[in-house]
Amino acid sequence: MNSTVLENTAQDRYAEYFVRNFVVVLLGIIINSVNGLFVFTFFRSSIFYNDPRYILYIHLVMNDMLMVFQTVILFVMAYAWPNVPLPFCFILIIIASTTHKNTPLTLAGMAIERYIAICKPLHHPQICTVRRTYILISLIWGVGLIPALADFFLFLIVFPLSVLSKATLCSSANLYNSPYHEMMSKFLLGLYTSAVWLILVFTYCRVVVTARRANTDKSSAKKAQSTILLHGLQLMLCMLSYITPLIDRIYAPLLPFEQKNIFFFNYILTNMVPRLLSPLIYGIRDKIFYKHMKGLFTCRLLVVKVEATKR
């Protein structure tokens, strides 16, 4: 009797694990397939990879694709490979952490580019060049990498080097479990998010004010305001992942028997879905990008007329 109950419980648990992994992997494939169409469209025409605006946008898309790929790997490994060598786990965590922080930084860069284009249009071609755009992307990766490297070196300071030969469940919660790390992480995260928000609020306010003063071109002013609202929406979507622990702490105690389901759906809604909606909304809204992307799905038939020649 007891063995039958335990067997049924184990089967239910395995079925639950399979469904969760299947949903995450399926969502990952869908998100990266859709975003892959934007990347393919980008590299088809030189009009995109010679424009700083589109370079920053496609960097946002490719960064989110890498982040989704990493999060899916980590999610599946938590069930399929519970004892991961620590050095390999560090590499995965550092990449996932860096791509996670690159998204708001890229949005900040896109906001600054729009600020220069609208508020200083005469200087835009000289300031926003392709070379400087790639330098900005390098800086974004450097800044995004700092918190992950700080966590890594702090781990090496707190724990002995012999711990690197061990294996563990690959997640940041299991790797960094000291109070010193928690304190440092909160400080770095607060400093990081505050800086990004200050940049975005400043550029958004300046662009909105400039757009409203542009009485000579109402359509341009309206388009600028719509772009600012869109950037704000993108920022809110990507910032959802920062409040995931807060949502877990609020709702999990209310439904103690549904904690695993709450954590899972919260993860899907705050980490996976925004990586699809943010690039999708921006890419479809842009007329030039949408036109080129639409051409991928347009089948044109070549009609050949054959006329009989008279002899």
N, C-alpha and C positions, 0 to 999 in steps of 0.2 A: 504493500500500500504506500509506504513512505517512499520507496524507490520509484514507484510510478509517478507520484507527485513531483519528486525531484526531477525526473526525466521530462515531464511535461513543462515544468518551470524552466529547465535548461533549453528546451525547444522553443518556448515562447521568447526567451531572452535572445537566442540566436536569430529568430525571425525578426525581432525588433532591431537588432544590430544590422541585419541585412537590409531591412527597409530604410533605415537611416543612412547607411552608406550608399545605397542605390539612389536615394533622393539627392544626396550631396554630389555624387559623381555625375548624375544626370544633369543637375543644375549647372555644375561646372562645365560640362561639355556644351550645353546650350549657350551659356554666357560667353565662353571663349570662342564658340563658332560664330555668334553674332558679332562680337567685337573683332574677330578675325576678318570679317567682311569689310569692316572699316579700315583695317590695316591694309588689306589687299587693294581697296579703292585708293587709299593714300599713295601707295607706291606705283600705281598705274599711270599717274599724271605728274609731270614736273610742276604744275601749277600749285600743288600741295607742298611738296618737299622743298620748295623755294620760298615759302611763306612762313614766317615765324609763328603766326597764329595757329596754323594747321600742324606745324611741327610740335608745338606744345600740346595740342589736342591729341595727336597720335601717341605722344609720349604718355599722356594720361591713360589712353586706352591700353597700350602695351604694358604699362606698369600694373594696371588693374588685372590684365590677363595673367601676368606672372603671379600676382597676389592670389588670385582665385586658384591657380594651379597649385601653389604652395599650401594654401589652406585645405584644399581637397586632399593633398598628400598627407598632411598632418592629421586630418580627421580620420582617414582610412587607417593610417598607421597606428592610431590610438587603439583600434580594435584588432588589426591584423598583425601588428608587430609591436607588442607592448614593451619589449626590452631592446631599445635602440642604443647603439654605442654613443656615448656622450659627445665626442667630437663631431660626428655626423649630425647629431641632433642640434648642436650649436650652429652649424652651417645653415640648416633649414630654418631655425628660429631667427637668425640674423637676417636672412633674405626676406622672410615673411614680415618681420618687424620693419625693415627698411621700406619695402614696397607699401606697407600700410601707412607709413608716415609721408611717403612721397606724394600721395594723392592730394592732400590739402596744400602742400607746398607748390605743386604744379598748378593748382587752381589759383594760388596767389600769384604765380608768374603770369598766368593767362590774364588775371585782373590787371596787373601792372601793364601788360602789353596793350590791353584795351584802353587803359588810362592814358598812355602815351599817344595812342592812335586818335583818341577823341579830344584830349586836352592839349596835346602838342602835335598836331597833325603834320606840321612842316618839318619837325625834327624826327618823326617816326622812321623814315627810311634810313636815316643815319644812325639812330640809336638801336632800333630793333632789326639787326642784321641776322642772317642765318648763322654766322660764326658765333655771335654773341648768344644766340639762342641755345646752341649746343654747349657753350660755356655755362649758361644758366642751368641747363639740365644736369651737367656734371656737378654743379654746386648743390642742386637739389638732392642728388644721390649722396653727396658728402654729408650734408646736414641731416638727411634721413638716416644715415648710417651711424651717426654719433650716439644716439641713445642705446642702440643695440651693442655697439662696441663698449660703451660705458658699463652696461650690464655684464658683458663678458669679462672685462678686466676686474670689475668688482667681485664677480664670482671667483676669479682666480686668487684675489686677495683674501677673501673670506674663507675659502675652502682649500685644502691641500691639493697639490698637483696630482696626487695618486688617485683622486676621484675621477680623473679623466679616463681611466681604464675601465670604469664601471659602465653599466647600461641602465637606462631609465625610460619611463614613459615620456615620450617626446612632447612636452608642452612647456610653455614659459612658467606656468604655475608650479610645475614639479622641479624645474631647473633652479628657479630663483625663489627660494623659500625662506630667506633670512630677513629680519626686520630692517637691516641696513639697506638691502636691495629695495624693499618696499618704500622706504623713506626717499632714497635717491630716485627711484622711478617716478614717484609722485612729483618730486621737484622738477625733474627733467620734462615730464609730461605737461606740468603746469606752465613751465617756461616756454615750451615748444608751442602749445596751443595758444597761449597768450600772444606770442609774437605773430603767429599766423592770423589770428583774429584782428590784431591791430593793423596789419598790412591790408587785409581785406576790407575792413571797415573804412579805413582812410581812402583807399582807392575807389571803393564803391560810392562814398559820399562825394568825392571830388568829381567823379564821372557823372553822377546824377545831377549835381549842381551845374556842371558845364553843359550837359545835355539840355537842361531846362532853359539855360540862357541862349542857346542856339536857336533864336527865333527865325533866322533866315532859312533854316532847313528843318521843318517840322518832322518829316519822315526820318531823317537821320537821328534827330533827338529821340524820337519814339523807339527807333531800333536800338539805340544805345541803352535806353532804360530797360527794354526787354532783355538785352544781353546781360545787364547787371542782375536782373531778377533771376535769370537762368543760372548765372554763376552762383547766386545765393542759394538756389535750390540744389545745385550740385554739391555745394559745400555742406548743406544740411544733411544730404543723403550720405556723404562720406563720413560726416561726423557722428552718424548713428552708431558706428562701431566703437566710438569712444565711451558711449554710455551703456554699452552692453552689460558690464558688471553691475552698474547701478540698477538696471532693470531686473537683472537676476536677483539682486538682494531685496528688491521691493516685492516682487511677485512670488518668488519661491517660498517664503514663509507662509504666504496666504494659502497656498496649495501644496502642502508638504509631500503628498503622494504623487504629485505630477511634476516634481522638480526636473526630472530628466527631460520630459517633453517641453517644459518651459524653456530650459536651457537650449534645447535643439531648435525650436521655432524662433527663439530670440536670435540665435546664431544665423539662421537662414535669413531673417528679415533685416538684420542690422549689418551683416557682413557680406552676404552673397548677392541679394537682390539689388542693393545700391550699385554694385559693380556692373550691373546690366543697364539699369535705368539711366544713370548719369551719362555715360557715353552715348547711349541710344537717343536720349532727348536732344543732346547737343548736335549729334551728327545728322539727325533727320531734320532738325530745324534749319541748319545751314543750307541755303539754296544751292550753292555750288557743289557742296559735298553730296547733297541728296541727288542732284542731277547726275553726277558721275556714278553714284552708287546704283541709281535706278537703271542706268545703262547696262549694269551687270545682269539684270533680269529681263531685259528687253530682247526679244528674239525678232530679228528682222529677216524677212524673207526676200530673197533676191529673185525677182521675176524676170525671166529671159524670154523675150519674144523672138520667135523664129518665123521669118517670112519666107515664103516660097519664091524663088527667083524665076522670072519668066524667061524661057528660052525661045 
